[in-house]
């Protein structure tokens, strides 16, 4: 039965890598293992229990609803454009600034693809016009699209918090220092790659007509500072109201997102009906994609338990923190690179292995954060990730050109986070 379970897991991840529908693959694999394990009904139990999860569903759905409202009202564009003005005055450090700004903006706009579209549409043409090689411009933005790993809006931090029986901000405060240091390792490495390849800002490098037109339109866009602040309000409420800082009363994620949405409505004077539609459209999108993936991953992990595979893996890693740490770091990382999604592998790992972290010398919070963080880092060098495809299209290069430049920085990022955490 263990051999059968191992084969099913390998086929599952191979199918995810080949871009088959991840929810179908995870659910189908989990159901098959539950049937073979003689507990077919447990698959449906896991499905039903997860689809009405009292913590994950409201958190993730309201974050996506808020994100849709930010896009509809244009507040995200005001934020990105206002910050990008710093880039044009700092030619010598264009690439480090581009990565750093994208990384921090990605915390407020937690979707990697959404952040790549919002930030990349402004920063990539700006970098190209300044003389940065187009592929390096796209790579710089893509390299910053894992900042969401320390955002309360990502699906993983609430998931890890639930496993560890703590709140989201405690998980984030625990992982943030190592993540911030790792971001500077990635920045330094990508800057070195740009210097070695001679792809940094250059007066001699030609500027394309399309890029020049894009940057002209960005320059004509008038930033409203109040609108630019709106996407940051929920994040500030969560940080200042966290148990660690406690400047404000404790605020949960749904409350912060609803406050941010109401503030956007007041600031922009948008049609309340349209804002309401966009918010619930975002919630529906989150349930269908993110929550759907979590539900399927829950069935998959239930199947692993049914055939005894989870217990076998725990026995292998029991008493050895180094093995667990390496598996938690490079397992999700490799799958994310190959599949373009850090979510499926990280959720499966955290669902099956992380609850037993104490058996092999780690805390649930640490192992869970390690898996989700390295999965996000791996996605930022994958040529098939949505964010990579968007950045490549904006830079008018192939996604593989971005992967070639980001491979070493992201690999160093995984090693750095694993050692620091």
Buried (B, 14 or more C-beta within 10 A) or exposed (E): BEEBBBEBBEEBBEBBBEEBEBBEBBBBBBBBBBBBBEBBEBBEBBBEEBBEBEBBBBBBBBBBBBBBBBBBBBBBBBBBBBBBEEBBEEBEBBBBBBBBBBBBBBBBBBBBBBBBBBBBBBBBBBBBBBBBBBBBBBBBBBBBBBBBBBBBBBBBBBBBBBBBEBBBBBBBBBBBEBBBEBBBBBBBBBBEBBEEEEBBBEEEBEEEEEBEEBBEEBEEEEBBEEBBBBBBBBBBBBBEBBEEEEEEEEBBBBBBBBBBBBBBBEBBEBEEEEBBBBBEBBBBBBBEBBBBBBBBBBBBBBBBBBBBBBEBBBEEBEEBBEBBBBBBBBBBBBBBBBBBBBBBBBBBBBBBBBBBBEBBBBEBBBBBBBBBBBBBBBBBBBBBBBBBBBBBBBBBBBBEBBBBBBBBBBBBBBBBBBEBB
